[in-house]
């Protein structure tokens, strides 16, 4: 059996993808901030996509993004304790709904008079 060349390998042996990633961002005090996500087990992860199409298919057309190489993304998130980078996730849960103000406390029951 012929050994597959690196370019023909459907799952490349390299740990890092080639080329810059499309990284989702949100507005922040310094123009934009990298969005962080949770893995299915609850760990924090940075996310990058290999194409704009993959990003918009997963997160929607209105999601902002910047181009970053994976080492740069890791360098940005490492000070936050985030050491995992997920490339091309297939699913992202919607953002949680804003917390509504709690319902007003019920009025205390009137005191009973005995006697």
C-alpha positions as CSV (number, residue, x, y, z in Angstrom):
1,X,0.0,0.0,0.0
2,X,1.4,3.4,-0.9
3,X,1.9,5.8,1.9
4,X,-0.2,9.0,1.6
5,X,1.6,12.2,1.1
6,X,1.0,15.0,3.5
7,X,-1.2,17.0,1.0
8,X,-3.3,14.0,0.2
9,X,-4.0,13.0,3.8
10,X,-7.7,13.6,4.6
11,X,-6.8,14.2,8.2
12,X,-3.4,15.9,8.2
13,X,-0.8,14.8,10.6
14,X,0.1,18.3,11.6
15,X,-1.4,19.6,14.8
16,X,-1.8,23.1,13.4
17,X,-4.0,23.9,10.4
18,X,-2.3,25.7,7.5
19,X,-3.1,29.4,7.0
20,X,-4.9,31.9,9.1
21,X,-8.2,31.1,10.8
22,X,-11.5,33.0,10.8
23,X,-11.9,33.7,14.5
24,X,-15.2,34.9,16.0
25,X,-15.0,38.2,17.9
26,X,-17.4,40.4,19.9
27,X,-17.2,44.2,20.5
28,X,-14.8,45.1,23.3
29,X,-13.0,48.0,24.8
30,X,-10.2,47.7,22.3
31,X,-12.4,47.4,19.2
32,X,-12.9,43.6,19.4
33,X,-12.3,40.6,21.7
34,X,-12.0,37.0,20.8
35,X,-15.1,35.0,21.7
36,X,-14.5,32.0,23.9
37,X,-16.7,29.0,23.9
38,X,-17.3,25.8,26.0
39,X,-16.6,22.3,25.0
40,X,-19.3,19.7,25.4
41,X,-17.7,18.8,28.7
42,X,-17.6,22.4,29.9
43,X,-14.0,23.3,29.3
44,X,-13.2,26.7,27.8
45,X,-11.9,26.8,24.2
46,X,-11.0,29.3,21.5
47,X,-12.6,28.7,18.2
48,X,-11.4,29.2,14.6
49,X,-12.8,28.3,11.2
50,X,-10.9,27.5,8.0
51,X,-13.4,29.5,5.9
52,X,-15.8,32.4,6.3
53,X,-18.5,30.0,5.0
54,X,-17.9,27.5,7.8
55,X,-18.0,30.3,10.4
56,X,-21.3,31.8,9.1
57,X,-22.9,28.3,8.7
58,X,-22.2,27.6,12.4
59,X,-22.6,31.1,14.1
60,X,-24.7,33.0,11.6
61,X,-24.1,35.8,9.1
62,X,-24.0,38.6,11.6
63,X,-21.1,37.1,13.6
64,X,-18.0,39.4,13.5
65,X,-14.6,37.8,12.8
66,X,-10.9,38.5,12.3
67,X,-8.2,36.5,10.7
68,X,-5.5,35.1,13.0
69,X,-3.0,32.3,12.7
70,X,-3.5,29.5,15.3
71,X,-0.3,30.4,17.2
72,X,-1.5,34.0,17.6
73,X,-5.0,32.8,18.8
74,X,-3.3,30.6,21.3
75,X,-1.1,33.5,22.5
76,X,-4.1,35.7,23.0
77,X,-6.1,33.2,25.0
78,X,-3.3,31.5,27.0
79,X,-3.2,34.4,29.6
80,X,-6.9,33.6,30.3
81,X,-6.1,30.0,31.0
82,X,-7.6,28.8,27.7
83,X,-5.2,26.2,26.1
84,X,-7.6,24.5,23.7
85,X,-8.3,25.6,20.2
86,X,-11.3,24.0,18.4
87,X,-11.1,24.2,14.6
88,X,-14.3,24.1,12.5
89,X,-16.8,23.1,15.2
90,X,-20.0,21.8,13.7
91,X,-22.4,23.0,16.4
92,X,-22.7,26.0,18.6
93,X,-25.5,26.5,21.1
94,X,-27.2,29.9,21.0
95,X,-26.1,32.6,23.5
96,X,-28.2,32.5,26.7
97,X,-31.2,34.8,26.8
98,X,-30.7,38.0,28.8
99,X,-31.7,37.6,32.5
100,X,-35.1,39.2,33.1
101,X,-35.8,40.9,36.3
102,X,-37.2,38.5,38.9
103,X,-40.9,38.5,39.6
104,X,-42.0,40.9,42.5
105,X,-42.2,39.3,45.9
106,X,-45.8,38.4,46.9
107,X,-47.3,40.7,49.5
108,X,-47.3,39.2,53.0
109,X,-50.5,37.6,54.2
110,X,-52.6,39.8,56.5
111,X,-52.1,39.0,60.2
112,X,-54.8,37.0,61.8
113,X,-56.6,38.5,64.8
114,X,-57.4,36.0,67.5
115,X,-60.0,36.9,70.1
